[in-house]
């Protein structure tokens, strides 16, 4: 596949300024070009953005089983955390329904996105010591995998740039791809190098996880075991369970639980020093 050299990518960065409001500004930038496929990320910055400063960043990966999905899923989250002083990125990546790809290409793109943000930190005004990877369902897998999986890197990526973020925010994430876990029929024997649950190690970034007790894809027991293993390697893992809630309960359409998970995420990031210690802005 023909890929535009990374050193030239920033020439394609600014595609359009889509919106400006009293709380955030949005841009769409290209982070990766493969043959005729351009992969974008939407960027939300605080309204009082100061180009001379560096900001914590939050990178969102949408859900959809590596088959589909839209960056719009986490747009409300990006708007909220932009208000809180973060630069937020909504990352598009290759999926089966659009590019006829496998979950492995999805992971390659997620890691490329983190590397791109780090390598363009000067242009993007990102503090690379405060990068949060976040996602829901298969997007939660991608966020976790950027921190835990060493394999599945794009050939054109500079592997000297780490794809590991500094914290993880995971919404009913697909973290077990082994036998009996989600996606095993597509991953097969590669699960040992692809499944976050099977690759937890010392130094895993602090993590917060949200899960409904009635999730039909992810058993509560699996997530409790994930937390147990994280504890064994001395990594922080805050697990929040929500009674009688199913898969996707955190989305904006279910506003009550959207607000609850936003509140807990805000508190988690404040505890890490990624957000200022001040009262929450209004959750809209």
C-alpha positions in Angstrom: 0.0 0.0 0.0 1.2 3.5 -0.8 1.3 5.7 2.2 2.1 9.4 2.4 5.3 9.9 4.4 4.6 11.1 7.9 6.8 14.2 7.5 4.5 15.4 4.8 1.2 14.6 6.6 1.0 17.9 8.4 0.8 19.7 5.0 -2.6 18.0 4.7 -3.6 18.7 8.3 -6.1 21.5 8.1 -9.0 20.3 6.0 -11.7 22.7 7.3 -12.8 24.7 10.2 -16.3 23.3 10.9 -17.6 25.2 13.9 -16.7 27.8 16.5 -18.7 28.4 19.6 -18.4 29.9 23.1 -17.1 26.6 24.4 -15.0 24.9 21.8 -13.7 25.0 18.2 -13.6 22.1 15.8 -11.2 21.1 13.0 -10.9 18.1 10.9 -7.3 16.9 10.2 -5.8 14.0 8.3 -3.6 11.7 10.4 -3.1 8.9 7.9 -3.2 8.3 4.2 -3.3 4.8 2.7 -3.7 4.6 -1.1 -6.9 6.5 -1.7 -8.1 6.3 1.9 -7.7 9.4 4.0 -8.2 8.8 7.7 -9.4 11.8 9.8 -9.7 13.0 13.3 -12.0 15.7 14.5 -10.4 18.0 17.0 -12.1 20.0 19.7 -10.2 22.7 21.6 -11.2 25.0 24.5 -12.6 28.3 23.4 -9.9 30.2 25.3 -7.2 28.1 23.5 -3.7 29.5 23.9 -1.3 28.3 21.2 1.6 29.1 23.5 0.5 26.5 26.0 0.2 22.7 26.1 -3.0 20.9 27.0 -4.0 17.4 28.2 -5.6 15.4 25.4 -8.4 12.8 25.2 -8.5 10.5 22.1 -11.8 8.7 21.4 -12.4 5.6 19.4 -16.0 4.8 18.5 -17.6 1.4 18.9 -19.2 -0.9 16.2 -17.5 -4.3 16.4 -14.7 -3.2 14.1 -17.4 -3.4 11.4 -18.8 0.2 11.4 -19.6 3.1 13.7 -19.1 6.9 13.6 -16.9 9.5 15.3 -20.2 11.2 16.2 -20.7 8.7 19.0 -18.3 10.5 21.4 -19.0 14.1 20.1 -20.9 15.0 23.3 -18.0 13.7 25.4 -15.5 15.7 23.3 -17.5 18.9 23.7 -17.7 18.4 27.5 -14.0 17.8 28.0 -13.1 20.6 25.7 -15.0 22.8 28.1 -12.9 21.3 30.9 -9.7 22.4 29.2 -8.6 19.4 27.2 -8.0 19.0 23.5 -10.2 16.1 22.3 -9.7 13.9 19.2 -12.5 11.9 17.6 -10.6 9.3 15.5 -11.9 7.6 12.4 -10.3 4.3 11.6 -10.8 1.5 9.0 -13.7 -0.9 9.5 -15.1 -3.9 7.6 -18.2 -2.1 6.2 -16.3 0.8 4.7 -12.8 -0.4 3.9 -13.4 -4.2 4.0 -10.7 -4.6 6.6 -10.1 -6.8 9.7 -9.8 -5.8 13.4 -6.1 -5.8 12.9 -6.2 -2.8 10.6 -8.4 -1.0 13.1 -5.8 -1.5 15.8 -3.0 -0.3 13.4 -5.0 2.9 12.8 -5.6 3.5 16.5 -1.9 3.2 17.2 -1.0 5.4 14.3 -3.4 8.1 15.7 -1.7 8.1 19.1 1.7 8.3 17.4 0.5 11.1 15.1 -0.7 13.2 18.0 2.6 12.7 19.9 4.7 13.5 16.8 2.6 16.6 16.0 2.5 17.7 19.7 4.1 21.1 18.8 1.5 21.9 16.2 -1.4 20.5 18.2 -0.3 22.0 21.5 -0.6 18.6 23.3 1.1 17.7 26.6 2.3 14.2 25.8 2.5 13.3 29.5 -1.3 13.6 29.7 -2.8 11.7 26.8 -6.0 9.7 27.6 -7.2 7.0 25.3 -11.0 6.4 25.5 -13.5 4.3 23.6 -16.6 2.2 23.7 -17.1 -1.5 23.0 -14.7 -2.3 20.1 -13.4 1.2 20.4 -12.7 0.4 24.1 -10.7 -2.5 22.9 -8.7 -0.2 20.6 -8.0 2.3 23.4 -6.9 -0.5 25.8 -4.9 -2.2 23.0 -2.8 1.0 22.3 -1.6 0.6 25.9 -1.2 -3.2 26.1 -0.5 -4.7 22.6 2.9 -4.5 21.1 2.1 -6.1 17.7 -0.1 -4.7 14.8 1.8 -1.6 13.9 1.6 0.1 10.5 4.8 -0.4 8.4 5.1 3.3 7.9 4.8 4.2 11.6 7.9 5.4 13.4 8.1 2.7 16.1 10.4 4.9 18.1 7.3 6.9 19.0 5.3 5.0 21.6 1.6 4.5 21.0 1.0 4.0 24.8 -1.3 6.6 26.4 -1.1 7.8 30.0 -4.6 6.8 31.1 -7.5 4.8 29.8 -11.3 5.5 29.9 -13.2 2.4 28.8 -16.9 2.2 28.2 -18.1 -1.5 28.1 -14.8 -2.4 26.4 -14.2 -5.6 24.4 -11.1 -6.7 26.4 -11.3 -10.5 26.1 -10.9 -11.8 22.5 -9.9 -15.3 23.6 -12.0 -18.4 23.3 -15.5 -17.5 24.6 -14.7 -13.8 24.4 -15.9 -11.3 21.9 -14.6 -11.6 18.3 -12.7 -14.8 18.7 -14.2 -16.2 15.5 -12.4 -13.3 13.7 -9.2 -13.2 15.8 -8.7 -16.9 16.3 -5.2 -17.9 17.5 -3.9 -14.3 17.3 -5.9 -13.5 20.4 -2.8 -14.1 22.5 -1.2 -11.0 20.9 -4.4 -9.0 20.4 -6.6 -9.4 23.5 -6.0 -6.8 26.2 -7.0 -9.2 29.0 -4.2 -11.6 27.9 -1.6 -8.9 27.8 -1.9 -7.0 31.1 1.5 -6.1 32.4 3.3 -4.0 35.0 3.1 -0.4 34.1 -0.3 -0.5 32.5 -1.8 3.0 32.6 -4.4 3.9 35.2 -7.8 2.8 33.9 -11.5 3.5 34.6 -14.1 1.1 33.2 -17.9 1.4 32.9 -20.1 -1.6 32.5 -23.8 -2.5 32.7 -24.8 -5.6 34.7 -27.0 -6.7 31.9 -24.4 -6.3 29.1 -25.1 -9.2 26.6 -21.6 -9.1 25.1 -19.3 -8.6 28.1 -19.9 -10.6 31.3 -19.4 -8.8 34.6 -17.2 -11.6 35.7 -14.8 -10.9 32.8 -14.4 -7.3 33.8 -14.0 -8.2 37.5 -11.2 -10.6 36.5 -9.6 -7.8 34.5 -9.6 -5.6 37.5 -8.1 -8.4 39.6 -5.2 -8.9 37.2 -4.7 -5.1 37.0 -4.5 -5.0 40.8 -1.9 -7.8 40.8 0.4 -5.8 38.6 -0.1 -2.7 40.8 -2.0 -0.8 38.2 -5.1 1.3 39.1 -8.4 0.0 37.8 -11.6 1.7 38.8 -14.6 -0.5 37.8 -18.1 1.1 37.9 -21.0 -1.3 37.4 -24.5 -0.1 36.6 -27.5 -2.3 37.6 -29.8 -3.5 34.9 -28.0 -1.6 32.2 -27.1 -3.2 28.8 -24.5 -2.6 26.2 -24.1 1.1 25.2 -25.9 2.4 28.2 -23.4 5.3 28.5 -24.3 6.9 25.1 -25.8 10.4 25.0 -29.2 9.0 24.0 -29.4 7.6 27.5 -28.7 10.9 29.1 -29.0 9.9 32.8 -26.2 7.4 32.4 -24.2 9.6 30.0 -24.2 12.2 32.8 -23.2 9.7 35.5 -20.3 8.3 33.5 -19.1 11.8 32.5 -19.1 12.7 36.2 -17.1 9.7 37.1 -14.6 10.2 34.3 -14.2 13.8 35.3 -13.4 12.8 38.9 -11.0 10.1 37.7 -9.1 12.6 35.5 -9.0 15.1 38.3 -7.5 12.5 40.6 -4.7 12.0 38.1 -4.0 15.7 37.8 -5.2 15.8 34.2 -8.0 18.3 34.9 -8.1 21.4 37.1 -9.5 21.0 40.5 -12.7 23.1 40.1 -16.4 22.5 40.0 -17.8 20.6 37.0 -19.1 22.6 34.1 -22.7 22.0 33.1 -23.2 18.6 31.5 -25.4 19.2 28.4 
